[in-house]
Amino acid sequence: MEPAQRFRDFALREARDNSPLYHRRALDISTDPTVLALIGRLPTDKQQPNLILAAARVNGANAIPYREFSEQLRQNWPAISATVSTRRTQTNEAGRAATLLPALARLPGPLSLIEVGASAGLCLYPDRFSYRYNAAALDPPDGPSPVVLTCRTTGAVPIPDRLPRVVHRAGVDLHPLDAGDSADRQWLAALVWPGQDERLARLHAACAIAAADPPTILTGDLNDQVTELVQAAPRDSSVVVFHSAVLTYLSPQARADFRATVRNLPCHWISQEGTGVLPSLVDRTPAPASKAAQLVLALDDEPLAFAGPHGQSLDWFVPA
Ligand SMILES: C[S@@+](CC[C@H](N)C(=O)[O-])C[C@H]1O[C@@H](n2cnc3c(N)ncnc32)[C@H](O)[C@@H]1O
């Protein structure tokens, strides 16, 4: 797809309801031939609007109105294109822990957590966050966390009355990020869209938690590493392999390979992926009530609920 079309689609389909600034910016870029020519020289897989807009932000192209922004973009293009070539869209959303938690709470503790496609591993700390599920509040034993996750629920969500005990945190990513590294944190922050201040505050607070007690995140492909990660977890715990918004990046064959591997390992498996990403779930997942993007939460290949993409909602399939 041509860059102009990509930016127009991004503006209308993704940004319009989520970030007024990105909506306007992407529409303006889609009609700016000079900027489109620069973008057109990038490799096709690097022409993603989200990636380019984040790279522009970390390299100081922030101006409003668009005429000045466009000027900054052109002047700073060598630095912006260098960022585009070395970085990827690896948005790490701690809010997804709110939709993982009811599935985790079904398992006997203590838990060993293994996240595949972990980014900086912020979802590996479900025991360190506070939760607000409709009227129900859940906090760590030592009091409310700086990360408070608010999640609207429907249906018979099994909200636990206490947080699980986690004894092991590990993961794998093709390109792990380090929550304790200021450049990686700056990049993660740039991936949060302008105007989403609550998400940004949550990101910084979750990074502080992860940086104080860093997880072990291996570098590599999840299919190559998952067996070793499970074997390294303590045996006297429930070992849980989980992932959110990751398998969509894999080919259908690689997804099928992963499913076959994880089903044969001595562990539980929690997936939170877009509808249709795991074909084994499709026939057993109800039709969504809305057209909004949603993830399907599943435990051991059993679909349980629709989860909001940032953990903001959880619609359990069993009615209340
Ligand atoms: C959209 S991010 C989601 C991060 C995190 N799971 C979350 O929910 O916040 C997807 C992550 O998956 C990683 N990833 C994609 N394909 C992978 C693979 N084959 N093996 C390991 N990690 C992969 C990417 O590098 C990226 O960090």
The ligand as an SDF file (V2000), in Angstrom:
LIG
                    3D

 27 29  0  0  0  0  0  0  0  0999 V2000
    2.6590   -5.4620   20.5860 C   0  0  0  0  0  0  0  0  0  0  0  0
    4.0100   -6.0100   21.5470 S   0  0  0  0  0  0  0  0  0  0  0  0
    3.1300   -6.6550   22.9650 C   0  0  0  0  0  0  0  0  0  0  0  0
    3.9960   -6.6890   24.1990 C   0  0  0  0  0  0  0  0  0  0  0  0
    3.3470   -7.2840   25.4390 C   0  0  0  0  0  0  0  0  0  0  0  0
    2.9980   -8.6690   25.2210 N   0  0  0  0  0  0  0  0  0  0  0  0
    2.1250   -6.5160   25.8910 C   0  0  0  0  0  0  0  0  0  0  0  0
    1.0310   -7.0920   25.8720 O   0  0  0  0  0  0  0  0  0  0  0  0
    2.2300   -5.3710   26.2950 O   0  0  0  0  0  0  0  0  0  0  0  0
    4.4990   -7.5130   20.6970 C   0  0  0  0  0  0  0  0  0  0  0  0
    5.8560   -8.0220   21.1150 C   0  0  0  0  0  0  0  0  0  0  0  0
    6.0390   -9.3300   20.5580 O   0  0  0  0  0  0  0  0  0  0  0  0
    7.3870   -9.4670   20.1550 C   0  0  0  0  0  0  0  0  0  0  0  0
    7.4620  -10.5500   19.1660 N   0  0  0  0  0  0  0  0  0  0  0  0
    6.9130  -10.5920   17.9250 C   0  0  0  0  0  0  0  0  0  0  0  0
    7.1990  -11.7690   17.3210 N   0  0  0  0  0  0  0  0  0  0  0  0
    7.9410  -12.4980   18.1920 C   0  0  0  0  0  0  0  0  0  0  0  0
    8.5550  -13.7850   18.1370 C   0  0  0  0  0  0  0  0  0  0  0  0
    8.4360  -14.5650   17.0550 N   0  0  0  0  0  0  0  0  0  0  0  0
    9.2400  -14.2180   19.2090 N   0  0  0  0  0  0  0  0  0  0  0  0
    9.3680  -13.4240   20.3110 C   0  0  0  0  0  0  0  0  0  0  0  0
    8.8120  -12.1840   20.4060 N   0  0  0  0  0  0  0  0  0  0  0  0
    8.1110  -11.7150   19.3650 C   0  0  0  0  0  0  0  0  0  0  0  0
    7.7340   -8.0950   19.6040 C   0  0  0  0  0  0  0  0  0  0  0  0
    9.1440   -7.8940   19.5650 O   0  0  0  0  0  0  0  0  0  0  0  0
    7.0270   -7.1770   20.6050 C   0  0  0  0  0  0  0  0  0  0  0  0
    7.8550   -6.8100   21.6800 O   0  0  0  0  0  0  0  0  0  0  0  0
  1  2  1  0
  2  3  1  0
  2 10  1  0
  3  4  1  0
  4  5  1  0
  5  6  1  0
  5  7  1  0
  7  8  2  0
  7  9  1  0
 10 11  1  0
 11 12  1  0
 11 26  1  0
 12 13  1  0
 13 14  1  0
 13 24  1  0
 14 15  1  0
 14 23  1  0
 15 16  2  0
 16 17  1  0
 17 18  1  0
 17 23  2  0
 18 19  1  0
 18 20  2  0
 20 21  1  0
 21 22  2  0
 22 23  1  0
 24 25  1  0
 24 26  1  0
 26 27  1  0
M  CHG  2   2   1   9  -1
M  END
$$$$
